[in-house]
């Protein structure tokens, strides 16, 4: 489903990071990990470009939203899935402000929701990269 797609996943919760990476890898994606927002930016600079970024909001040093806003300011319009357990009612609108290629997932979410969001975003961004299995 995501064969050949390059995905950057950022979360400071190692168990969730492992789970998300495992699901995306199982779908055929080439996955790179980041443990916080600063690491996300560093991985983009050294390992990019990526077809998709999956990031938590609440992380040490720099939040996922801050990191993605920084990439948007630099002209990088990579599709993004933003996930969080925070209950702030402003968050969906903040994620929506990142553009049409941004999806908000509230934790806990079903792994099937992650799969569907990733496939939809990658299909829109690069239809030739996504192969149905």
Order of alpha helices (4+ residues) and beta strands (2+ residues): beta-alpha-beta-alpha-beta-alpha-beta-alpha-beta-alpha
